[in-house]
């Protein structure tokens, strides 16, 4: 089983993970990076987060699948 339980969205400019946001934030609202002040629409930040998550989760999933396959075929291949 993949062990990743939490992935923080990083600012595309500086990598910081905390953002200022208005109350009751909507996808078309802008959020501001606490680290560098970069402003980005929340919907765009969500897309960035999905891409960052893929970069983390896909390699972990591949490793887990390889382990499972090796275990399943252990001793069968000679």
Biopython code that builds the backbone (N, CA, C, O; Angstrom):
import numpy as np
from Bio.PDB.StructureBuilder import StructureBuilder

atoms = [
    (1, "UNK", "N", (0.835, -1.182, 0.000)),
    (1, "UNK", "CA", (0.000, 0.000, 0.000)),
    (1, "UNK", "C", (0.882, 1.248, 0.000)),
    (1, "UNK", "O", (1.921, 1.282, 0.658)),
    (2, "UNK", "N", (0.465, 2.257, -0.733)),
    (2, "UNK", "CA", (1.211, 3.510, -0.814)),
    (2, "UNK", "C", (1.037, 4.268, 0.502)),
    (2, "UNK", "O", (-0.069, 4.369, 1.032)),
    (3, "UNK", "N", (2.139, 4.796, 1.016)),
    (3, "UNK", "CA", (2.128, 5.395, 2.338)),
    (3, "UNK", "C", (1.970, 6.920, 2.341)),
    (3, "UNK", "O", (1.901, 7.513, 3.417)),
    (4, "UNK", "N", (1.910, 7.564, 1.189)),
    (4, "UNK", "CA", (1.770, 9.014, 1.147)),
    (4, "UNK", "C", (0.389, 9.403, 1.667)),
    (4, "UNK", "O", (-0.629, 8.966, 1.129)),
    (5, "UNK", "N", (0.358, 10.223, 2.712)),
    (5, "UNK", "CA", (-0.918, 10.618, 3.288)),
    (5, "UNK", "C", (-1.175, 12.110, 3.177)),
    (5, "UNK", "O", (-2.319, 12.549, 3.291)),
    (6, "UNK", "N", (-0.127, 12.898, 2.957)),
    (6, "UNK", "CA", (-0.302, 14.349, 2.908)),
    (6, "UNK", "C", (0.733, 14.943, 1.962)),
    (6, "UNK", "O", (1.929, 14.666, 2.058)),
    (7, "UNK", "N", (0.240, 15.759, 1.056)),
    (7, "UNK", "CA", (1.144, 16.462, 0.150)),
    (7, "UNK", "C", (0.769, 17.934, 0.200)),
    (7, "UNK", "O", (-0.384, 18.287, -0.047)),
    (8, "UNK", "N", (1.730, 18.801, 0.517)),
    (8, "UNK", "CA", (1.479, 20.238, 0.561)),
    (8, "UNK", "C", (1.674, 20.820, -0.832)),
    (8, "UNK", "O", (2.599, 20.441, -1.551)),
    (9, "UNK", "N", (0.798, 21.738, -1.204)),
    (9, "UNK", "CA", (0.958, 22.430, -2.486)),
    (9, "UNK", "C", (2.021, 23.499, -2.295)),
    (9, "UNK", "O", (1.958, 24.306, -1.368)),
    (10, "UNK", "N", (2.987, 23.486, -3.182)),
    (10, "UNK", "CA", (4.085, 24.449, -3.100)),
    (10, "UNK", "C", (3.858, 25.607, -4.069)),
    (10, "UNK", "O", (3.344, 25.425, -5.173)),
    (11, "UNK", "N", (4.249, 26.792, -3.633)),
    (11, "UNK", "CA", (4.190, 27.970, -4.499)),
    (11, "UNK", "C", (5.029, 27.691, -5.747)),
    (11, "UNK", "O", (6.171, 27.246, -5.631)),
    (12, "UNK", "N", (4.480, 27.946, -6.939)),
    (12, "UNK", "CA", (5.249, 27.704, -8.167)),
    (12, "UNK", "C", (6.482, 28.589, -8.295)),
    (12, "UNK", "O", (7.387, 28.283, -9.072)),
    (13, "UNK", "N", (6.525, 29.685, -7.537)),
    (13, "UNK", "CA", (7.658, 30.603, -7.618)),
    (13, "UNK", "C", (8.762, 30.286, -6.613)),
    (13, "UNK", "O", (9.942, 30.286, -6.967)),
    (14, "UNK", "N", (8.382, 30.014, -5.352)),
    (14, "UNK", "CA", (9.412, 29.879, -4.311)),
    (14, "UNK", "C", (9.370, 28.556, -3.545)),
    (14, "UNK", "O", (10.309, 28.244, -2.812)),
    (15, "UNK", "N", (8.302, 27.775, -3.701)),
    (15, "UNK", "CA", (8.218, 26.496, -3.012)),
    (15, "UNK", "C", (7.588, 26.558, -1.631)),
    (15, "UNK", "O", (7.405, 25.524, -0.989)),
    (16, "UNK", "N", (7.253, 27.755, -1.166)),
    (16, "UNK", "CA", (6.606, 27.909, 0.142)),
    (16, "UNK", "C", (5.244, 27.220, 0.107)),
    (16, "UNK", "O", (4.651, 27.084, -0.963)),
    (17, "UNK", "N", (4.745, 26.788, 1.254)),
    (17, "UNK", "CA", (3.500, 26.014, 1.268)),
    (17, "UNK", "C", (2.340, 26.685, 1.992)),
    (17, "UNK", "O", (1.310, 26.050, 2.224)),
    (18, "UNK", "N", (2.488, 27.951, 2.350)),
    (18, "UNK", "CA", (1.389, 28.641, 3.028)),
    (18, "UNK", "C", (0.959, 29.835, 2.196)),
    (18, "UNK", "O", (1.781, 30.559, 1.634)),
    (19, "UNK", "N", (-0.377, 30.022, 2.131)),
    (19, "UNK", "CA", (-0.954, 31.061, 1.292)),
    (19, "UNK", "C", (-1.993, 31.854, 2.068)),
    (19, "UNK", "O", (-2.737, 31.295, 2.873)),
    (20, "UNK", "N", (-2.043, 33.178, 1.818)),
    (20, "UNK", "CA", (-3.113, 34.015, 2.339)),
    (20, "UNK", "C", (-4.291, 33.858, 1.398)),
    (20, "UNK", "O", (-4.119, 33.797, 0.181)),
    (21, "UNK", "N", (-5.484, 33.793, 1.962)),
    (21, "UNK", "CA", (-6.662, 33.667, 1.127)),
    (21, "UNK", "C", (-7.822, 34.416, 1.755)),
    (21, "UNK", "O", (-7.888, 34.548, 2.977)),
    (22, "UNK", "N", (-8.741, 34.911, 0.926)),
    (22, "UNK", "CA", (-9.908, 35.599, 1.487)),
    (22, "UNK", "C", (-10.826, 34.606, 2.192)),
    (22, "UNK", "O", (-10.766, 33.403, 1.936)),
    (23, "UNK", "N", (-11.673, 35.117, 3.080)),
    (23, "UNK", "CA", (-12.687, 34.267, 3.698)),
    (23, "UNK", "C", (-13.599, 33.742, 2.606)),
    (23, "UNK", "O", (-13.869, 34.435, 1.625)),
    (24, "UNK", "N", (-14.073, 32.516, 2.778)),
    (24, "UNK", "CA", (-15.000, 31.909, 1.823)),
    (24, "UNK", "C", (-14.410, 31.911, 0.405)),
    (24, "UNK", "O", (-15.088, 32.286, -0.552)),
    (25, "UNK", "N", (-13.177, 31.503, 0.280)),
    (25, "UNK", "CA", (-12.442, 31.544, -0.987)),
    (25, "UNK", "C", (-13.134, 30.689, -2.058)),
    (25, "UNK", "O", (-13.630, 29.598, -1.779)),
    (26, "UNK", "N", (-13.154, 31.207, -3.270)),
    (26, "UNK", "CA", (-13.736, 30.528, -4.430)),
    (26, "UNK", "C", (-12.626, 30.263, -5.449)),
    (26, "UNK", "O", (-11.552, 30.859, -5.371)),
    (27, "UNK", "N", (-12.888, 29.374, -6.398)),
    (27, "UNK", "CA", (-11.868, 29.014, -7.391)),
    (27, "UNK", "C", (-11.352, 30.209, -8.195)),
    (27, "UNK", "O", (-10.199, 30.208, -8.626)),
    (28, "UNK", "N", (-12.195, 31.231, -8.401)),
    (28, "UNK", "CA", (-11.741, 32.375, -9.194)),
    (28, "UNK", "C", (-11.126, 33.495, -8.348)),
    (28, "UNK", "O", (-10.804, 34.562, -8.871)),
    (29, "UNK", "N", (-10.962, 33.253, -7.038)),
    (29, "UNK", "CA", (-10.277, 34.202, -6.162)),
    (29, "UNK", "C", (-8.767, 33.978, -6.238)),
    (29, "UNK", "O", (-8.297, 32.878, -6.528)),
    (30, "UNK", "N", (-8.031, 35.042, -5.973)),
    (30, "UNK", "CA", (-6.579, 34.933, -5.937)),
    (30, "UNK", "C", (-6.112, 34.666, -4.511)),
    (30, "UNK", "O", (-6.658, 35.207, -3.550)),
    (31, "UNK", "N", (-5.100, 33.828, -4.398)),
    (31, "UNK", "CA", (-4.441, 33.585, -3.121)),
    (31, "UNK", "C", (-3.013, 34.094, -3.261)),
    (31, "UNK", "O", (-2.477, 34.176, -4.366)),
    (32, "UNK", "N", (-2.406, 34.434, -2.130)),
    (32, "UNK", "CA", (-1.072, 35.054, -2.138)),
    (32, "UNK", "C", (-0.113, 34.220, -1.304)),
    (32, "UNK", "O", (-0.410, 33.883, -0.158)),
    (33, "UNK", "N", (1.027, 33.890, -1.873)),
    (33, "UNK", "CA", (2.047, 33.127, -1.162)),
    (33, "UNK", "C", (2.582, 33.949, 0.005)),
    (33, "UNK", "O", (2.954, 35.111, -0.157)),
    (34, "UNK", "N", (2.616, 33.328, 1.184)),
    (34, "UNK", "CA", (3.175, 33.998, 2.363)),
    (34, "UNK", "C", (4.688, 34.172, 2.257)),
    (34, "UNK", "O", (5.267, 35.032, 2.921)),
    (35, "UNK", "N", (5.325, 33.356, 1.420)),
    (35, "UNK", "CA", (6.780, 33.414, 1.308)),
    (35, "UNK", "C", (7.286, 34.522, 0.400)),
    (35, "UNK", "O", (8.175, 35.286, 0.776)),
    (36, "UNK", "N", (6.709, 34.609, -0.815)),
    (36, "UNK", "CA", (7.259, 35.555, -1.797)),
    (36, "UNK", "C", (6.248, 36.575, -2.301)),
    (36, "UNK", "O", (6.606, 37.492, -3.040)),
    (37, "UNK", "N", (4.983, 36.421, -1.906)),
    (37, "UNK", "CA", (3.962, 37.370, -2.333)),
    (37, "UNK", "C", (3.350, 37.066, -3.693)),
    (37, "UNK", "O", (2.490, 37.812, -4.163)),
    (38, "UNK", "N", (3.780, 35.980, -4.334)),
    (38, "UNK", "CA", (3.235, 35.596, -5.643)),
    (38, "UNK", "C", (1.734, 35.362, -5.517)),
    (38, "UNK", "O", (1.278, 34.695, -4.588)),
    (39, "UNK", "N", (0.969, 35.917, -6.458)),
    (39, "UNK", "CA", (-0.478, 35.741, -6.446)),
    (39, "UNK", "C", (-0.892, 34.821, -7.582)),
    (39, "UNK", "O", (-0.393, 34.922, -8.703)),
    (40, "UNK", "N", (-1.820, 33.920, -7.267)),
    (40, "UNK", "CA", (-2.290, 32.944, -8.243)),
    (40, "UNK", "C", (-3.760, 32.645, -7.957)),
    (40, "UNK", "O", (-4.190, 32.615, -6.804)),
    (41, "UNK", "N", (-4.514, 32.427, -9.022)),
    (41, "UNK", "CA", (-5.920, 32.082, -8.862)),
    (41, "UNK", "C", (-5.998, 30.697, -8.203)),
    (41, "UNK", "O", (-5.228, 29.801, -8.549)),
    (42, "UNK", "N", (-6.917, 30.526, -7.267)),
    (42, "UNK", "CA", (-7.033, 29.275, -6.540)),
    (42, "UNK", "C", (-7.190, 28.082, -7.483)),
    (42, "UNK", "O", (-6.585, 27.035, -7.252)),
    (43, "UNK", "N", (-7.986, 28.221, -8.532)),
    (43, "UNK", "CA", (-8.178, 27.116, -9.485)),
    (43, "UNK", "C", (-6.847, 26.716, -10.112)),
    (43, "UNK", "O", (-6.582, 25.529, -10.302)),
    (44, "UNK", "N", (-6.008, 27.701, -10.433)),
    (44, "UNK", "CA", (-4.695, 27.401, -11.016)),
    (44, "UNK", "C", (-3.777, 26.748, -9.988)),
    (44, "UNK", "O", (-3.005, 25.848, -10.318)),
    (45, "UNK", "N", (-3.865, 27.211, -8.734)),
    (45, "UNK", "CA", (-3.049, 26.610, -7.674)),
    (45, "UNK", "C", (-3.444, 25.155, -7.456)),
    (45, "UNK", "O", (-2.588, 24.308, -7.199)),
    (46, "UNK", "N", (-4.742, 24.861, -7.557)),
    (46, "UNK", "CA", (-5.193, 23.478, -7.434)),
    (46, "UNK", "C", (-4.589, 22.616, -8.536)),
    (46, "UNK", "O", (-4.169, 21.488, -8.281)),
    (47, "UNK", "N", (-4.541, 23.139, -9.760)),
    (47, "UNK", "CA", (-3.931, 22.391, -10.866)),
    (47, "UNK", "C", (-2.454, 22.134, -10.601)),
    (47, "UNK", "O", (-1.951, 21.042, -10.861)),
    (48, "UNK", "N", (-1.760, 23.147, -10.080)),
    (48, "UNK", "CA", (-0.353, 22.993, -9.714)),
    (48, "UNK", "C", (-0.223, 21.888, -8.672)),
    (48, "UNK", "O", (0.680, 21.054, -8.751)),
    (49, "UNK", "N", (-1.126, 21.886, -7.698)),
    (49, "UNK", "CA", (-1.097, 20.873, -6.645)),
    (49, "UNK", "C", (-1.303, 19.473, -7.187)),
    (49, "UNK", "O", (-0.646, 18.532, -6.740)),
    (50, "UNK", "N", (-2.207, 19.321, -8.144)),
    (50, "UNK", "CA", (-2.442, 18.001, -8.747)),
    (50, "UNK", "C", (-1.180, 17.522, -9.455)),
    (50, "UNK", "O", (-0.801, 16.358, -9.324)),
    (51, "UNK", "N", (-0.533, 18.399, -10.197)),
    (51, "UNK", "CA", (0.707, 18.018, -10.892)),
    (51, "UNK", "C", (1.803, 17.652, -9.893)),
    (51, "UNK", "O", (2.537, 16.686, -10.101)),
    (52, "UNK", "N", (1.914, 18.425, -8.809)),
    (52, "UNK", "CA", (2.916, 18.117, -7.790)),
    (52, "UNK", "C", (2.616, 16.777, -7.129)),
    (52, "UNK", "O", (3.533, 16.009, -6.836)),
    (53, "UNK", "N", (1.355, 16.498, -6.896)),
    (53, "UNK", "CA", (0.974, 15.219, -6.295)),
    (53, "UNK", "C", (1.313, 14.065, -7.221)),
    (53, "UNK", "O", (1.804, 13.030, -6.772)),
    (54, "UNK", "N", (1.055, 14.238, -8.513)),
    (54, "UNK", "CA", (1.394, 13.192, -9.483)),
    (54, "UNK", "C", (2.884, 12.887, -9.463)),
    (54, "UNK", "O", (3.290, 11.727, -9.540)),
    (55, "UNK", "N", (3.704, 13.944, -9.356)),
    (55, "UNK", "CA", (5.152, 13.763, -9.330)),
    (55, "UNK", "C", (5.601, 12.960, -8.111)),
    (55, "UNK", "O", (6.641, 12.303, -8.153)),
    (56, "UNK", "N", (4.839, 13.006, -7.046)),
    (56, "UNK", "CA", (5.170, 12.274, -5.829)),
    (56, "UNK", "C", (4.556, 10.885, -5.831)),
    (56, "UNK", "O", (5.240, 9.899, -5.555)),
    (57, "UNK", "N", (3.272, 10.804, -6.140)),
    (57, "UNK", "CA", (2.528, 9.556, -5.990)),
    (57, "UNK", "C", (2.860, 8.530, -7.076)),
    (57, "UNK", "O", (2.987, 7.344, -6.774)),
    (58, "UNK", "N", (3.002, 8.954, -8.312)),
    (58, "UNK", "CA", (3.241, 7.996, -9.398)),
    (58, "UNK", "C", (4.524, 7.194, -9.179)),
    (58, "UNK", "O", (4.486, 5.970, -9.301)),
    (59, "UNK", "N", (5.657, 7.825, -8.862)),
    (59, "UNK", "CA", (6.857, 7.014, -8.598)),
    (59, "UNK", "C", (6.677, 6.062, -7.406)),
    (59, "UNK", "O", (7.169, 4.934, -7.433)),
    (60, "UNK", "N", (5.972, 6.519, -6.361)),
    (60, "UNK", "CA", (5.727, 5.647, -5.207)),
    (60, "UNK", "C", (4.856, 4.468, -5.600)),
    (60, "UNK", "O", (5.103, 3.343, -5.167)),
    (61, "UNK", "N", (3.840, 4.712, -6.416)),
    (61, "UNK", "CA", (2.955, 3.642, -6.866)),
    (61, "UNK", "C", (3.725, 2.632, -7.715)),
    (61, "UNK", "O", (3.533, 1.424, -7.577)),
    (62, "UNK", "N", (4.589, 3.127, -8.587)),
    (62, "UNK", "CA", (5.399, 2.228, -9.427)),
    (62, "UNK", "C", (6.270, 1.324, -8.569)),
    (62, "UNK", "O", (6.380, 0.126, -8.830)),
    (63, "UNK", "N", (6.889, 1.902, -7.541)),
    (63, "UNK", "CA", (7.735, 1.110, -6.642)),
    (63, "UNK", "C", (6.928, 0.019, -5.951)),
    (63, "UNK", "O", (7.367, -1.128, -5.865)),
    (64, "UNK", "N", (5.748, 0.383, -5.459)),
    (64, "UNK", "CA", (4.899, -0.581, -4.765)),
    (64, "UNK", "C", (4.460, -1.698, -5.710)),
    (64, "UNK", "O", (4.444, -2.867, -5.322)),
    (65, "UNK", "N", (4.106, -1.351, -6.933)),
    (65, "UNK", "CA", (3.684, -2.358, -7.915)),
    (65, "UNK", "C", (4.843, -3.290, -8.238)),
    (65, "UNK", "O", (4.657, -4.503, -8.335)),
    (66, "UNK", "N", (6.038, -2.732, -8.406)),
    (66, "UNK", "CA", (7.218, -3.568, -8.669)),
    (66, "UNK", "C", (7.464, -4.535, -7.516)),
    (66, "UNK", "O", (7.765, -5.706, -7.746)),
    (67, "UNK", "N", (7.340, -4.055, -6.278)),
    (67, "UNK", "CA", (7.519, -4.924, -5.111)),
    (67, "UNK", "C", (6.492, -6.049, -5.113)),
    (67, "UNK", "O", (6.821, -7.208, -4.862)),
    (68, "UNK", "N", (5.234, -5.689, -5.401)),
    (68, "UNK", "CA", (4.169, -6.692, -5.413)),
    (68, "UNK", "C", (4.415, -7.737, -6.496)),
    (68, "UNK", "O", (4.205, -8.929, -6.269)),
    (69, "UNK", "N", (4.858, -7.298, -7.664)),
    (69, "UNK", "CA", (5.124, -8.233, -8.754)),
    (69, "UNK", "C", (6.298, -9.150, -8.421)),
    (69, "UNK", "O", (6.244, -10.354, -8.672)),
    (70, "UNK", "N", (7.362, -8.570, -7.853)),
    (70, "UNK", "CA", (8.509, -9.391, -7.468)),
    (70, "UNK", "C", (8.101, -10.443, -6.443)),
    (70, "UNK", "O", (8.517, -11.598, -6.525)),
    (71, "UNK", "N", (7.289, -10.033, -5.482)),
    (71, "UNK", "CA", (6.831, -10.955, -4.455)),
    (71, "UNK", "C", (5.931, -12.059, -5.063)),
    (71, "UNK", "O", (6.032, -13.231, -4.701)),
    (72, "UNK", "N", (5.064, -11.650, -5.982)),
    (72, "UNK", "CA", (4.134, -12.599, -6.601)),
    (72, "UNK", "C", (4.852, -13.637, -7.452)),
    (72, "UNK", "O", (4.428, -14.790, -7.523)),
    (73, "UNK", "N", (5.954, -13.220, -8.106)),
    (73, "UNK", "CA", (6.649, -14.120, -9.009)),
    (73, "UNK", "C", (7.938, -14.691, -8.413)),
    (73, "UNK", "O", (8.691, -15.376, -9.105)),
    (74, "UNK", "N", (8.190, -14.415, -7.142)),
    (74, "UNK", "CA", (9.398, -14.902, -6.479)),
    (74, "UNK", "C", (9.452, -16.424, -6.549)),
    (74, "UNK", "O", (8.506, -17.109, -6.160)),
    (75, "UNK", "N", (10.545, -16.931, -7.040)),
    (75, "UNK", "CA", (10.735, -18.368, -7.123)),
    (75, "UNK", "C", (10.125, -19.008, -8.372)),
    (75, "UNK", "O", (10.418, -20.166, -8.670)),
    (76, "UNK", "N", (9.297, -18.290, -9.094)),
    (76, "UNK", "CA", (8.668, -18.840, -10.289)),
    (76, "UNK", "C", (9.535, -18.663, -11.533)),
    (76, "UNK", "O", (9.451, -19.445, -12.480)),
    (77, "UNK", "N", (10.360, -17.632, -11.516)),
    (77, "UNK", "CA", (11.216, -17.367, -12.678)),
    (77, "UNK", "C", (12.589, -17.980, -12.439)),
    (77, "UNK", "O", (13.251, -17.654, -11.454)),
    (78, "UNK", "N", (13.020, -18.862, -13.330)),
    (78, "UNK", "CA", (14.333, -19.490, -13.171)),
    (78, "UNK", "C", (15.045, -19.525, -14.485)),
    (78, "UNK", "O", (16.171, -20.017, -14.564)),
]
sb = StructureBuilder()
sb.init_structure("model")
sb.init_model(0)
sb.init_chain("A")
sb.init_seg("    ")
for serial, (resi, resn, name, xyz) in enumerate(atoms, 1):
    if name == "N":
        sb.init_residue(resn, " ", resi, " ")
    sb.init_atom(name, np.array(xyz, "f"), 0.0, 1.0, " ", f" {name:<3s}", serial, name[0])
structure = sb.get_structure()
